Amino acid sequence: MKFMRSSFAVTITFLIPVFFPAKGTEAGCEPVRIPSLDSLASDISLLGYVPSGGNLLVLAAANHWFGLLSGVQLLPGDSRELNSIQEDTSGMWGYYGIADWSAGGDKIMILAPPSRCLPLLIQPEVPTGSETGFILDGYETLRNPQAAIRTPGMQANDLIPDSTGRCIFSTEEHGIYWVEVMEQTTSGPSITLLFPVISGGTATDVLLGDMTSTASDAACPEDVLDEMNMLRENAGIPPLHRESMLDSIASIRAGALAFSGTSVHFSPLNSNLPDILPEGVETYGENIGRGTGYQEAWSMILISPFHLRTCMSPTYRNIGIAGAVDSGAYEWQLVMVQIFTSQKKGS
């Protein structure tokens, strides 16, 4: 996500029958249980583990759920949290799915936020060398929306819907294409949609490792930077230099986001990036990734076209990276923050 300090302008950084729920869940309504998320929960139960990063989204698409996921929780069958989510009327949860996890009565629960934009007429698996398309239903209702696609070759390209809301692209490469929709909100750029289209393979190929999904071996911020600079070097882009001051700022941001349980760029409750950057910064950007560790948080950034653009931007020369743990009663996540800057000439 890329920001200009002066003007605040953003340029960023198993097939089942199709079921598309009504978009959105208003406050006062309980979340809706839907077949596609029940099916996803059942597949996870059969696997015996929760797929990490993009693989979870691949499995979701195979079950015809293309919206975002809020999380996967393993809960006791008589859990108060299970009942509270099912009866929640705040509008926080749009949809959910449940399956049995064990003979002892434990449940696996999939949660998804309200969806304001969903792809229609989409196939999750297409032949390589074909032309594919879909309609982004609800795209026109978003605030200053943008769409992009990340190719298997790690190129991030704009995706422009036509007057009917239809997007068309060619699957010239073998592998996974990632489609993303972003809108501008009062909290900054917000990802509304991120889903895969598999070219020349199936979800089973991806889960078995027969088709390579974007992955990382990163176990710490140093590993993340090494992998990022390798990508930049391969693309002929100068490397990023890590700065201790930016590491400190990233640590402040990661801690604030973990404490608040959010992933927003701007909030009156947090230490927002523009307020704590050092003097002399002309352009800055911030990537936020979540996962079970640096490996998953970083891989989620890599599959996102808009976040990848920030990582690969030649505008930036300096970076800070840090993480913090966001923990709850039944789950925890690492929140990783990447801060990118370029300096004013003479600074």
N, C-alpha and C positions, 0 to 999 in steps of 0.2 A: 504494500500500500504506500503510495508516494504522495507527499504533500509539499506544497510550496509555502514557506513561512509567511511571505508577504500577503498573498491573496487567498490562502486557504483553499486553493483549487485542488481537486483530487484527480489524478490520472491513473492512480493505483499501480500502489502495490495493492432344471426343474421347472419349467414354465407353468404358471397357473393362469386361470382366466383373469383378464385385466379388470381391476376394480379401482376406480378413482373416486375417493371420497369427496364430499363437498369441501371446498377450500375454507380454511379458517375455523376457529372455535372461539366464540365470543365468551367473555366473562359471564358467569351464571349458568354455563352449560358444562356438563361433564364430558371428559374426553371420550372419543368414539373408538370402540374396538372394531378393527377391520381385518378381513381375511388375509390380506397380504402380509401384515405384521404377525398374525398368528402363524402363518406358514414360515416366515423367517425365523420366528422363535422356535418352531418345531425343527427346522433344519439345524439350527445351532445346537439344540438338545441332542439331535442325532450325531452331530460332529463330536460333541463332548467338550467343546471349547469355543470361545468367542473369537472369530477371525479378527486379526489386527488390521488397523488402518484401512487402506483402500479395499482389502479383501472383504471386509464386512459390507462395504457399499456394493461390491460386485455381487455378493450373495443376496443382498437386498434387491438389487435390480433383477436378478434371476427370479425373484419372487414378485416382480412387478411393483416394487416400492422404489420410487425414484426421488422421493422427498428427502429432506434432512432427517437425521436421527439424533435424538437427544441423549440416548444412552441405552445400555443393556444392563439389567440388574438381575442378580440371582437372589431370590427372596424366599423365606419360609412361607408355606402355603397359608398360614394363619397370621401372616405379618400385618401389623397395623399399617405399615407403609404401603403395602399392596392395596389395602382397602382405601387408604386415604387418597392414593393416586386415582383409583377407579371412581371415587366420589368427588374428586377435586372440581370445583367450579370457578377457579380463578382464571381459566383460559390459558394457563401455562402449557398444559399438555393438549395437543390436538387429537392425537391418536395413540393407540397402544395395541399390543398383541401379547398373548400369553401361551405358554406351553408347559407341560410337565417336564421337570428336570430330573427328578429321581422318584423312586418308588416310595420314598419317605414323605412325599408331598411337597417338596420344594418346587418353586416355579421360576421359569425364566421369563422376564418381562422386557419387551421392547417399547421404548417411548419415542415419540416423534412430536416435534412442535407443530403448531398450526401452520398450514401451507397456504401461501397466497399465490404461488406460481407452481405449476406442475406440467410436465411434458405429456402431450397426448399423441397417440398413434406412433408410439416409440417401440422399437424392437431392441432388446438389450444385447442381442448377438446378430451380427451381420457379416456377409462375405467380404473378404478383402478385395479391394478394387471396385467396390460398388458405390453407389450414391445413396445416401440415407437422409432422412429428414424427420422432423417432428414439429408439433405446434406447442409453443410455450403459452399455455393457457394462464391468463392472469398477468402476463408480462407487462401489458399496457397500463396496468393499475399500479405498478411499482414506481417508486420515486427515482427518477433519472437512472433507469436500469441500464446495465451493460451485460452482454453475454460474450463468452470466450470459450475456446476449446483448446485443450492441450493434447498434442499428438503423441504417439508412442515414441517419437524421436525427440521429445522434450521441447517442442516448439509451441508457444502460446499465441494463438491467432484469434482475432475478433470474429464473432459469430453474429451476423446481422439478420434479425428476423425480417421477413417481407411484410407487406401491408396486411396479410392475413395472420401474422404471428408465426409463420412457418420458417424454420431454419433448415437449410440443406447443406450438407458437406460430403466430401468424398473420402472414403476410407482407403487411401492408397497404401497405407502401411499396415503391417500385421502387428496386432497388439491392442492395447487399451487406449481409447480416446476418452478424455474427461471433459465433460461439459459443465460450465459453471455460469450462474447468473448472480449478479451483484446489484445492490441498490444503495443509494445514499440515504442515510438516516441522521437524526440528530445526534446519534452516538457514533457517527462516522460510517465508513463503508461497511456493508453487512452482506454476507453471503446468504443468498436465499435458496440456492439450489446447487447441488454438486452430485453428478451421477456419471457412471461409466457406460460406454458403448464398446463392446468387445468385437474387434475385427478379426475374423478368421479363426475363431475359437469359441469356447464356452466357459461358463463360470467354473465348471468342474476342472477344466484345464488350468485355470488360474489358481484354484485352491490346492490342486495337486502339484503345482509348481511347473507344469508342462508349458505354461505361458507365463512369461516374466511380468510380474507386476512391479510397480515402483517400490523399491525397498531401500532400507538404509541399515548400516552397521553401526550407526552413531550411538555412543554410550555417554557422551559428555559434550559440552559446547565446543571443545576443541575439535572433536570428530565432525561435528556439524559444519564448522567452518572449513575444515579440510575438504569435505565432500563438496561444499558449495564452490570453493575456489577451483576444484578440479573441473566442475561443470563450466565455470566461467573460462578457465584456461582452454578447455576443449572448444569453446565457442569463440575464442579469440578476444575475450574480455579481461581487462586487468583485474588482478586479485583484490579482495577486500582486506583491509588492515584492521585487526582487532585492537580496540582502545579500552583501557581500564575504566575511563570515565563513562563510556557508553555501556560497558558491562554493568557498572553500578546503576545506571539509569534503567537498563533492562531488568535488573534485579528488583528495583523499586516497582516497576510496572508489573512484573510477574507476580510479586507478592501481593500487590493490590488486587489484581485480577483473581488470584487464588482465594484471597480472603472474601471477595465479593461474589465469587462463583460465577463470574461473567467472562465474556471475551470481547467486550466492546472497547473501541478506541478512545471514546470520550465519555466521561461520566462526572457529574458533580461530586460523586463520592470518592473518586480515585485521584491519584496523582497523574494528571494527563501529560502526555509526552511534550506538547509544545511549551508547557509551563516549566519543565525541568531540563530542557536542552541547554547546553552551554552557548555562549555568545559566538557568533561567527558562522553558525550553521545556516546555509542557504536553502537546502532541500533536505527533507527527511522522510523516512518511511518506517512503518512498523508492521511486522508480521507476528501473528499470534497463532500458535499451534497447541493442540491438546492431545494427550495420549497416555499410554501406560508407562512411557519413558521417553527419552530423547529420540530413540529410534522411531517410534510411532508418531510422535508429534512432528518430527522433521519430515517423515514420509507423507503426512497429510498436507504439509505445506507444498511439497514437491508435486503432488497430483493436482493442486489448485492452479489453474492458469494465471489468475491475477496475482497470487502470492509468488509464483515462479517468476513472473515478470519483474517483481521487485528484487528478487534474489539475483537476477541476471542483468539488471539495469547497469549500463556503463556509467550512469550519472553518479552512482554512489562509489565512494572510495573507502569509507570507514564503517565499522560494524561493532555492535555490542550484543552479546548473547547471554541469557541467564534463564533459569527455570525455578519454579516454586511448586509445591504440592498443594493441590486443592482436594481436601478429604471430606467425605461424608460418612454416614452411618454404615452404608453398604458398598461404597466404592471410593476410589481415589484416582486422581489424574495429575500428571505433570503438566503444568502450564509453561510453555516455552515462549519467550519473547525475543524477537530479533529487532534491533534498532539499526537503521541505515542512515548515514548522513553524507552530505557533501559540503565542503566549506566554501565560503565566499572568497573570491580572489583577494589575496593579500592578508587573509586571516591566518 
